[in-house]
């Protein structure tokens, strides 16, 4: 399929995420008021991302690094990166309503963050500067129809020697339909998964999403790594983890800030992380 073939699906998703943003702003899950009012607070997602990322950064710190956050949604994670010391922080998302809230949150928190609307696959067409670090995390690439342009855009946006991290739901969860320990769907899937849902993953969101049509695309490790390597980036780290930030399967139990499998369940990966770098100039 060509890029234009996905426009209807992406319009559906954009309308869906505009609705989700409204529900998420008032949810306990995001707890925006507490985050804004607590200057040293950062989100759990960014804490987990940073624990992996920092070992690949100069002096093991994000401080002083120019940072781009792709698929930033309402900007709570973006604010967290800025609070950790990232500089010239930019967030990009395709949902205008999400970005309205992201700018509101940044203003309330007195944080200097730039937000740009655009498709993450073509972020380099919307943003002219380059960054030391590009990040994306949890529930992101499943909303992208393909990854070739996404990876090339990341390579373009990174400075020489720069670092990109993705931490996200493990692609095997798609084969489980996020429903059980039984394989329901193909792991290798280049088609579109379309479904209807009038709520979101946050509390108090049931029946609050009016634009209910969702389109997702599963991306296995072969596709993800091939896209990044073809774009000229070098693979530094791959991790797989039996824990996640949300109840991705019904049988998960909450423990120490994570959702994990019960002790008697087979151990399968729930999340993964990839760190890649743009080669430094010789």
N, C-alpha and C positions, 0 to 999 in steps of 0.2 A: 504493500500500500504506500502511496505517496503521503506527504505531510498533510495535504489538503483533505485527504480521505478521513482524517480524524477530527475535523473541525466540529462536526455535530456532537461527537462524544465529548470533546473537550468543553464545548459550551454547556452540555449537561453537567459535567463535573464542576465547572465554574459556578453555575447556579446553585448546585448542591453545597459547595463549600462557602458560598456567600451566606446560605442559611445556617450552616454549621457554625460559622464564625459568631453569629448572633447568640447561639446557644452556648458556645464555649466561653464567651466573655463573662457570663453569669454563673459558670459552673464551679463547683468545689474542686474539680479536677485541675483546672488552671489557676484558681484562687488568685485572680488578678489583683484584687485590692491588697491582699497581704504581700504579694510580690512587690508591688509598687511602693508600699509603705515601709518595706524592710530593705534598706540599701545594700546590705551584705548578703541578701538572699539570692540564690541561683536555683534553677530548676533541676529536678532529679535527672532529667534527660541529659542536660549539659554536664552535670557532675559525672555521669557515666561516660559520656563522650570524651570528656577532658582527661579522665583517668587513663584512657587508651592513647589519646592524641599526644599528650604532653611529652611522652618519651621520644617523639619524633621531631620535637621543636628545639630550636637553639636554646640552651640553658634550661630546657624542660619547662618552658613557660609560654603562655600566649601573650604575655605583656609586651606591648610594643609591636605586635604583629597586626598588619592590616588584614581584615577578615570579611569574607563574603559568606552569608548564610542563604543557601538555596532552599526554596519551598518553606519559607519562614513562618507561614500562617499568621497568627496574631502577634508574633514577635516576642513572646515570653522567653524563648530560648535565645533569641537575638540579643535581647536586653541582658541576659545572663552572660553571654560572651563579652559584651561591653563591660559589664561589671567585673569580670575576671581580668580585664586589662587590655583586651583587644582594641585596636585603634582603627580609625576610618571604617567603622563597621557599617556594612550594607546588607540589607535583607531584600530578597526577591521572592515574589509570590504571584500567582496568576489570578487570585481572588481580590477584586478591589475592596470588598467589604472587610476582608481580613486585614488588608493594609490600612484601611481607615482606623481600625482598632489598634493596629500595631503602632501607628503614628500617635494615637491618643495615649497609649501606654508609655511610649518613649517620652512624650511631653510631660506626662504626670510624674515620671521618674526622673525628669531633667537629664535625660540621656541623649547624647548627640549621635543619632543613628539615621542613616539615609535608607529610604524604602523605595523600591522600584517594582512596578507591575510588569510581569512578563512570564513567558513559558521558560521553565528551567532548561529545556533543551537548547534554547537560543539566547541564553542569558548574555553571552558576549556581544550580541547585537544591541542589547539594551544598556549595557554597562561598559564604559570606556576604560576605566582604570584597571590595574592589575593588583593581585592580592598575594600576601604571604601564605594565607590559609583560606581554603574553601571547605565548608562543612555542609552536610545534609544528614538528617537523622530521623528515624522512626516514622514509618508510614509514608514515605516519600515516593520512591521510584515506581511503586505500583500504579501511580497515577500518570506515568509517562508511557506513551505508546511504544517508544523505542529508545535506545540508549546511545546510538552512534553519535548523533549531534550533541547530546548531553555531555558525553565524554570529551568530545572535541572542544566544546564550549568551555568546559572546566580547564582543559589544557591551555586554551587561549587566555583565560582569566588569571591563571597562576603566574606569578613571577618565576624566573629561573630559580630552581632550588626550592620552590614552594611546595606545600603539602595539602593534599586533599584527604578527608576522611568521610566515609559513609558508614553509619551504623543503623541497622534497619531490621525489620522482621525477616527471619530466615525464609528463603524461598520455599522450603519444604512445607511450611505452614499452609501455603496455597494448595498443595496436594491434599491436605487434611481439611480444606475448606474452613479453617479456623473453627472447627466444630467438635472434633473428637480425635482419638488416636487411630482412626481408620482412614486409609487412603481413599478419597472420593474422586479426585481429579488427577489429570496428568501433571507431572512435575515439569516436563518439557512441553510448554504450551506457548505457542506464538499467536494465539487468538485473543479476542476481547472477552472478558468476563463482565456481563451486564446483569445488574440486579437492582431491586427496589428496596429502599430503606428510609423510613420516615424519622429516624433518630440518628444519633451518633454514638461514639464510644465514651462520651462523658455522662456524668450524672444529670438527671432532670432534663434529658434531651429528647425523650420519646415524644413522637408526634409534633416536634417543633421544626422538622425539616419539610418544607413544602415541595421543593424540587427533589423528588425522591430517587431519580434515576442515577445510578453510579456505573462507571466503566473502569475496570482495572485491567492491568497487564502484568502477568507474572514474568520475572526476569531471573533465570537461574544463574549460577556462578559462572558458567561458561560464557554467557552473554555479557555479564557485568565486567568480568576481567578482560575479555577480548576487546570490548569497547574501550576500556581505559588504556590497555596496552597498545592498541592500534592508534590511539590518539597521541602516542609517544611518551606516556607516563610509565614510571617504573614501580612495580609492586614491592612494597616494603613489609607489609604485614597483613595476614588474614587470620581472624579469630572467629570461633563459633562458640556460643554460650547457651547453657540450659536454663536461661532466665530472661525475663523481659520486664518492661515497666507497666504492662497492662494485661488483663486477663484474656490473652490471645486464644486460650483453650479453656473449656468449661471446668476442667479438673485441676487447674492451677491453684496453688495455695500461696498466700502472701507471707513473705518472710524477709525481714531486714531491708525493706524498701524495694523488694523485687517480687515478681510473680514467678514461682518455680513449680516444677513437676512434683507430685507426691512421691514419697520415698519408695513406694512399691511400683511406680510407673517406669516403663522403659525410658532411658535417658536419651532424649533427642534434642537437637539444637533449636532454640527459639529465636535467637538473634544472631547476627553476624556483624563483623566490622572489617572494613578494608581500609588500609592506608596506602596511598600512592604518592609519589613525588614527581615533580617536573625536573628533569635533569638540569643541573647547574651548567652554566656556560663553561666550555673547556678553556 
